[in-house]
Amino acid sequence: MSFKFLKLVVLFLILIPSTLAFAWEGMPMPKLRVEGRYLKDSHGHVVNLHGFGQTYSPWFNEQGTKWSNYNVNACLSYNKGLIDKIGSAGWKMNFIRLHMDPYWSNTPGCTPKYHEAHNCFSETRFRKYLDEVFVPMAEYAISKGLYVVMRPPGVSPEKIKIGDDYHQYLIKVWGIVAKHAKLMNNPNIMFELANEPIDILGTDGTYGAGTQGHFDNLKTFFQTIVDTIRTTTDNILWVPGLGYQSLYAGYAANPIEGQNIGYAVHVYPGWFNSGQGYEPFQKGWDSQVQPVADFAPVIVTEMDWAPEKYGKSWGKDVTGTAGGSGFGANFKKITDDCGNVSWMLFTGPELLAQFGNPNAPADIVDFLTDPEACPWPIYHWYQDYAKEYGLDGVSEDYLTVTDLIVEGDENITILTKSSAGLKIKAVFADGHSENVSSVAEITVDNPDVVHVVRGRIFALEDGQALLNVTYTDSKGKKLLKNLKVTSSTFPLTSQLLNPSIYAQGSFNETTRTLITGQWGFGGWWYTNGLDLSGYKYLVARLGADNKSSISFRVFDENNYWSGAAEYNFGTKRQVVVSLNNMVKAGKTTKLDPSHIFIVGFWSSGNSPIVIDSVFLSNSSEYRPVGIDHIMTNETDEPAVVDVYNMMGLKIRSQVKREVATEGLRNGVYFVGRKKVMVYKNY
């Protein structure tokens, strides 16, 4: 008997399930609702779902080898059979993502404009096969103890806008679904409103995904669909983000309104910096998903991974170790730590159905039993998750709050013009805890400084504010917590000063010491931009001598490689930036102080930069004595001028005023009708 055969025997003995059923098969399925940032059942239990997906088209059902030619009975038989086989393999799942594939709703012979485009949609066919295929499959899944998340036919175009044909298409589809007698108000059926939007036309008239204006329009886009659905039904709705369902931060400032709302996310290896290890992955998640996970539940409706050699997964990576390298274990750690994330395995269900089958083809056996590919660890994780949930009611202790705890510090510092999620943890008498920031009542004594939306703090301007947080449990017991919030444009804290904007660096908050990587840059990055147009000067002071070619730099684009205004310290410990006279180094392009994105320190690296302070001022005492650029009142002066030296010799002819003295030696010059001193700060 070969070693390989013995290994397979041992593996498959391990896989023999104790019960051949899904997590809730044969048991009553609890009615779910959204309460704050959680999915909860009718008892008040927090519930996170774990499942798989099905797509009902010949190609996705084993590349057309199982049925074809709009054969409804063959489609139903095959896909119901897969559900049965997956259950018999011992998978402890409790939901299925059901794709209402456009194979059924497209007009035969019509050519889509792109993959799964909506231009071939037939309302008549959609209504017919909703009744004949999608509803029967949903009902069958529910009979097996699986909640159903229904996804509309097809995928989003690359670019969408409010009121376009795709928007109208989604409104039509969901209007039909929401009025279906077997779907509306069905407590076991949820709706995912679209698949992978990428870019949207923003409030500024540009397509993209990076600004609040794009998210403001995305909110309007999906709010219209939500409102259409809500005219008839209260099913739980899952709202997608931008960037193939990877960008969500803008929803924090302008969330979808209404009840029973969550957000649907896609996560693949490489997304959210996941290819760089745990810490970058966590930071990527914190940047784009956590802002909505702070106030609403999240469901990951596409995710898988495996070594590329198998060719059986969409994502290419390994399981790795939690907190270390690899994708899978870190994905589990991050979503578990988040506490309100449901997720599914997107690997083909025909492969999952073979789990534990010793007669499966060798390549499938290798894929399914490799701990570095997703099926093997997820099978066992799902077993563990299933043990965590009890169908019995909850005790009084489960519902009775005993303490409120601020995770981190009760004195909170936030970067001005940015936001941060509150983390108020309610501890209950039975020992479990929940993040209740999004459902607590929060009042602010200084609303000009900070604004709070569903537990997320938005810093509006520099200053301080007191927050009074009151949480009331389901028994009516109230607890109060007071917090102090400081909003600062240039906070010298390890949490908010990023020492590694370019190259790996470090920052010691106690000594205010920044060490950049070689030719590195550290400072502050304002994702939504910073308006400094109300100030004349930006001052940066060092607390020790310059030993590493330090320069202070300001960027007016949300891109480190866009070019900056540069101010070298040289032998000095202070530079003063005239905000209305900033010019990109090596160019004639002026910076716009009304939208500044990055500010900080560049150095040759590996030597400490001791920072005394960085601040804004309108005081004339900071009017630079030595400047890199012209500092005269140019209101009545021509835009194009001649430049003369003190000897009366013309040295430049008809140049733009704002760059007239660039590159000149220190000294006094006549620029147009003005006498100007040039004294460079280096």
DRENSE-772250 format. One record per residue (C-alpha): residue in three letters; x negated, y, z negated. Coordinates in steps of 0.2 Angstrom, whole numbers, plus 5000, padded with zeros to 4 digits. Example, Ala and Ser with C-alpha at 12.3 -4.5 7.8 and 13.67 -1.06 7.14 Angstrom:
<volos>
ALA493849784961;SER493249954964;
</volos>
This chain:
<volos>
MET500050005000;SER499250175005;PHE498950314993;LYS500050435004;PHE501550305003;LEU501250294984;LYS501250484983;LEU502950494992;VAL503750364981;VAL503250464966;LEU503850624973;PHE505550554978;LEU505750474961;ILE505550644953;LEU506850714965;ILE508250594961;PRO509550714954;SER510450684938;THR512050744946;LEU512450754965;ALA513350924965;PHE513151114966;ALA512951214950;TRP514851244949;GLU515551104959;GLY517051024950;MET517151164938;PRO518151334937;MET517151474945;PRO517151624934;LYS517851784941;LEU516351904944;ARG516352094943;VAL515052234943;GLU514752314927;GLY513352444927;ARG511852364934;TYR512452184932;LEU513552054939;LYS514651994925;ASP515951854922;SER517651884914;HIS516851844897;GLY515451974898;HIS514051854903;VAL512751924914;VAL512651814930;ASN511351804944;LEU511751694959;HIS510551584969;GLY510951504985;PHE510651475004;GLY511351535021;GLN512251465036;THR512451535053;TYR513751455064;SER513051455082;PRO512351315092;TRP510551385092;PHE510551405073;ASN511251235071;GLU509651135077;GLN509451225093;GLY511051175102;THR510750985098;LYS512350965087;TRP513751045096;SER514151175110;ASN515451255121;TYR516451335107;ASN516951165099;VAL517751225083;ASN517951045076;ALA516150995079;CYS515551155072;LEU516551135056;SER516050955054;TYR514250985056;ASN514151135044;LYS515251055031;GLY514150905032;LEU512651005029;ILE513451085013;ASP513850905007;LYS512050845010;ILE511250995002;GLY512350964987;SER511950774987;ALA510050814987;GLY510350894970;TRP510151074974;LYS510951184960;MET511551324970;ASN513051434967;PHE513251544983;ILE513151545002;ARG512851685014;LEU514051655028;HIS513551735045;MET515051775056;ASP513951745071;PRO514351845087;TYR514351675097;TRP516251665092;SER516651855094;ASN515751905110;THR516651895127;PRO515951745136;GLY514751795150;CYS514451975143;THR512652015141;PRO512152095124;LYS511152255125;TYR509952185113;HIS509852025102;GLU511552005094;ALA512152175100;HIS513952225097;ASN514352285114;CYS515152125119;PHE516252115104;SER518052055107;GLU519252095093;THR520451955100;ARG519151825099;PHE518551885082;ARG520251875074;LYS520451705082;TYR518851625076;LEU518951715059;ASP520551605056;GLU519751445064;VAL517951455059;PHE517451575046;VAL518851565034;PRO518851375034;MET517051375031;ALA517251495017;GLU518651395009;TYR517551235010;ALA516051315002;ILE517151384988;SER517951204985;LYS516151144982;GLY515851284969;LEU514951404980;TYR515351594980;VAL515351664998;VAL514451825004;MET515151865022;ARG514051955034;PRO514652045050;PRO514251975067;GLY512552025074;VAL511252145069;SER511152335067;PRO510352435082;GLU508652505079;LYS509452685078;ILE511152725070;LYS512152875066;ILE513752925058;GLY515152895070;ASP514252805083;ASP514852645092;TYR514052535079;HIS514852635065;GLN516552615073;TYR516252435076;LEU515852395058;ILE517352495052;LYS518452385064;VAL517652225058;TRP517852255040;GLY519552335042;ILE520152165050;VAL519252065036;ALA519852165022;LYS521652135027;HIS521551955030;ALA522751865018;LYS521451735012;LEU520051855010;MET520652015002;ASN520552014983;ASN519851834984;PRO518751834968;ASN517551704976;ILE517151804992;MET515951954994;PHE515552065009;GLU513752115015;LEU514152265025;ALA512852255039;ASN511252165043;GLU509552265044;PRO509852445048;ILE508152525053;ASP508252715056;ILE509752835055;LEU509953015061;GLY509653125046;THR510353285041;ASP508853375049;GLY509353295066;THR507853175067;TYR507952985067;GLY506952895053;ALA507052815036;GLY505952925025;THR506853075018;GLN508353105007;GLY509253175022;HIS509153005030;PHE509852925015;ASP511253055013;ASN511853015030;LEU511652825026;LYS512752855011;THR514052935022;PHE513952795035;PHE514252655023;GLN515452755011;THR516652765026;ILE516552575028;VAL516752555009;ASP518252675009;THR519052575023;ILE518852415014;ARG519552484998;THR521252535006;THR521652345004;THR520452254993;ASP519252254978;ASN518052114984;ILE516252144978;LEU515252234991;TRP513352234995;VAL512652385004;PRO511052375014;GLY509652495015;LEU508552565029;GLY506952485036;TYR507652315039;GLN508352315022;SER506852365013;LEU507052555009;TYR508252604995;ALA507552744985;GLY508652884992;TYR510252794986;ALA509652844968;ALA510053024971;ASN511652994982;PRO512352814978;ILE513852734986;GLU515352784976;GLY516652664969;GLN516852504959;ASN516052324962;ILE514652394972;GLY512852314973;TYR511452324986;ALA510852194998;VAL508952175000;HIS507752075012;VAL506052025005;TYR504751935016;PRO502851915013;GLY501952075017;TRP503452185013;PHE503352294998;ASN501452274998;SER501752094993;GLY500252025003;GLN499052124991;GLY499452024975;TYR500552054961;GLU500252234955;PRO500452314973;PHE501952204975;GLN502752264959;LYS502352444963;GLY503152424980;TRP504752344973;ASP504752484959;SER504652614973;GLN506052554984;VAL507152434975;GLN507052474957;PRO507852644960;VAL509552554964;ALA509252404953;ASP509252534938;PHE511052564941;ALA511752424951;PRO511552234954;VAL510452184969;ILE510552024980;VAL509151964991;THR510051895006;GLU508451845016;MET506851775009;ASP505751625011;TRP503851585013;ALA502751445018;PRO500951415025;GLU500951465043;LYS500451285049;TYR502251215046;GLY503151335057;LYS504751305047;SER504951475038;TRP505151655043;GLY503851715030;LYS502051665031;ASP501251645014;VAL500951534999;THR501851514982;GLY500251564972;THR500351614954;ALA501451734945;GLY500451894941;GLY499051834953;SER498951804972;GLY500251734984;PHE502051784987;GLY503251654980;ALA502851654961;ASN502651844961;PHE504351864970;LYS505151754956;LYS504251854942;ILE504752024949;THR506551974951;ASP506651884935;ASP505952034926;CYS507152154934;GLY508552054926;ASN509952084939;VAL509352014955;SER510351874964;TRP509351784978;MET509451654991;LEU508251545001;PHE508351585020;THR507551425026;GLY508651325038;PRO509951225029;GLU509651075040;LEU507951065031;LEU508551085014;ALA509750945017;GLN508250825020;PHE507550865003;GLY507150694994;ASN507450595010;PRO506050475012;ASN506650435030;ALA506450615035;PRO505150655049;ALA503350665042;ASP503150845046;ILE504750885036;VAL504250785021;ASP502550875021;PHE503451045022;LEU504750995008;THR503450924996;ASP502151054997;PRO502151164981;GLU501451304991;ALA502951305003;CYS504651374996;PRO505751224996;TRP504851124982;PRO504651264969;ILE506351344973;TYR507251174971;HIS506551164953;TRP506851344949;TYR508651324954;GLN508751184942;ASP508151294928;TYR509251434932;ALA510751324932;LYS510351274914;GLU510451454908;TYR512251484912;GLY513651414901;LEU515551414906;ASP516151424888;GLY516651594882;VAL515551714872;SER515351744854;GLU515751904845;ASP513851914842;TYR513551914861;LEU514652064863;THR514152164847;VAL512752294849;THR511552314835;ASP510152424841;LEU509652544856;ILE507852534861;VAL506952654873;GLU505752544883;GLY504052644884;ASP504152804874;GLU505552914868;ASN504553064875;ILE504653044893;THR503653144906;ILE504253154924;LEU503453224940;THR504353374945;LYS505453344960;SER505453164958;SER506453044948;ALA506252894935;GLY507452764929;LEU507952764910;LYS507652604902;ILE508852604887;LYS508952424880;ALA510452374870;VAL510052234858;PHE511552124853;ALA511952024837;ASP511551854846;GLY509751914850;HIS510051944869;SER509752114877;GLU510352214892;ASN509752374901;VAL511252484898;SER510552654905;SER511752654919;VAL513352634909;ALA512852744893;GLU513552914891;ILE512153044893;THR512153224890;VAL510753354894;ASP510453514885;ASN509453594899;PRO510253544916;ASP509153664925;VAL507653554921;VAL508353384923;HIS509953304930;VAL510453124926;VAL511453014938;ARG511952834933;GLY510452824921;ARG509152894933;ILE508253064928;PHE507953184942;ALA506653314937;LEU507253484945;GLU505953604938;ASP504553614926;GLY505153624908;GLN505853514894;ALA507653444890;LEU508453344876;LEU509453194881;ASN510853124870;VAL511252944875;THR512752854868;TYR513152674871;THR514852594866;ASP514952404867;SER516552314872;LYS517152304853;GLY517052494852;LYS515452504842;LYS514352664846;LEU512552694844;LEU511552854848;LYS509852884854;ASN508953054857;LEU507553074870;LYS506453224875;VAL506053234894;THR504653344900;SER504553394919;SER502853434925;THR502253474943;PHE500453414939;PRO500553304924;LEU498853234917;THR499553064912;SER498952894918;GLN500752854923;LEU500952994935;LEU499253044941;ASN498852914955;PRO496952884955;SER497052774970;ILE497952874984;TYR496452834994;ALA495152704988;GLN495252614971;GLY494952734957;SER495352764938;PHE496052894927;ASN495852914908;GLU497253014901;THR496353044884;THR494853124892;ARG495753184907;THR494353094918;LEU494653044936;ILE493452934945;THR493852904963;GLY493252764974;GLN491952804986;TRP492552944997;GLY494152924988;PHE495653034983;GLY496653044967;GLY498153154962;TRP499953174964;TRP501153114978;TYR502853194979;THR503853074989;ASN505253194992;GLY504153344995;LEU503853494983;ASP504353674987;LEU502953794981;SER503553944991;GLY504054034975;TYR502254044969;LYS500754144976;TYR499254034968;LEU498853854964;VAL497353844952;ALA496353694949;ARG495053694935;LEU493653564930;GLY493153534912;ALA491353484917;ASP490153524931;ASN490453454949;LYS489253304951;SER490153214966;SER490553344980;ILE492253374973;SER493553464983;PHE495353504979;ARG496553464993;VAL498353504998;PHE499453415011;ASP501053475019;GLU501453305027;ASN501953145019;ASN500453055025;TYR498653055018;TRP497953055036;SER498853205042;GLY497453325037;ALA497353445022;ALA496853615016;GLU495153595007;TYR494353694994;ASN492653644988;PHE492153674970;GLY490253684974;THR489453744958;LYS491053824951;ARG492353744940;GLN493853834947;VAL494653854964;VAL496153964968;VAL497253914982;SER498254054990;LEU499853964995;ASN500354075009;ASN498654065017;MET498253875018;VAL497453815034;LYS497053625038;ALA495253595038;GLY494453605055;LYS496053665063;THR497053825065;THR498653745058;LYS499353835043;LEU500153735029;ASP501953765024;PRO502053785005;SER503953745005;HIS503553565008;ILE502053495000;PHE501853314998;ILE500053274991;VAL498953374980;GLY497353314971;PHE495453284971;TRP494353214984;SER492553154979;SER491053054985;GLY491552934971;ASN490852844956;SER490553004946;PRO491853074933;ILE492953214937;VAL493453294921;ILE495053394924;ASP495453544913;SER497053594921;VAL498053614937;PHE499453744938;LEU500453874948;SER500454064945;ASN501054224952;SER499854324941;SER498754444950;GLU497354384938;TYR497154234949;ARG497054334965;PRO495454254973;VAL493854354973;GLY493154234985;ILE494254154997;ASP494154035012;HIS495454135022;ILE496054315024;MET496954385009;THR497654545015;ASN499454605017;GLU499754565036;THR501554615037;ASP501154775048;GLU499654705057;PRO499554625074;ALA499554435075;VAL498054435087;VAL496554545082;ASP494654585086;VAL493354555073;TYR491854665070;ASN490454655058;MET489754795047;MET488554845061;GLY490054885072;LEU489754735083;LYS491254645090;ILE490954465085;ARG492654395090;SER493954445103;GLN495854425102;VAL495954285089;LYS497354235078;ARG497354335062;GLU497654185051;VAL496054105057;ALA495054255061;THR493654235048;GLU493554045049;GLY491753985050;LEU490954155046;ARG489554185034;ASN489954265017;GLY490154455019;VAL491254605024;TYR492154615041;PHE493354725050;VAL494854615055;GLY496054725066;ARG496354875055;LYS495854795039;LYS494254775030;VAL494054595023;MET492854515011;VAL492454335015;TYR491654235000;LYS491754045001;ASN492053944986;TYR490653824989;
</volos>
